[in-house]
């Protein structure tokens, strides 16, 4: 599974952020608070500042937001490491999630509709795909589609984009079969 670093917006690596170590922005705080509430996470210490007064950095907040949007729920240990500067460990592969076979989250579904729609995939295929995906598969598919976009796959011809989508979907289903 991807590390938190790979969850970051792929076209602008955190190492290139001039202000990445600054405290997270108000917009990030609002987004992270909403996502954490949706996932049942208590992150007040990061939005209000920990005992040292340190909040999440812009980079840490972006990584956590992207991971939560993908449906990855950080462990307590990973949460405790945030705001302390060392790199955050990898999130576990979706096959280890207790919610891997649940329906995709609303945010995953929204993101997938957008990502898949930009690949010229017909609406009925998008609906059929979303009806059959699990939460774990949705996370893997989002990651695959982001890598496709980063690699220029969204600039291909409509037919090649659809083929790339079908290949990514099949790879996800092989990597994490539903019900296992």
Secondary structure, 3 states (H helix, E strand, C coil): CCCHHHHCCCCCCHHHCCCCCCECCHHHHHHHHHHHHHHCCCCHHHHCCCCCCCCCEHHHHHHHHHHHHCCCCCCHHHHHHCCCCCCCCCCCCHHHCCCCCCECCHHHHHHHHHHHHCCCCCHHHHHHHHHHCEHHHHHHHHHHHHHHHHCCHHHCCHHHHHHHHHHHHHHHHHHCCCCC
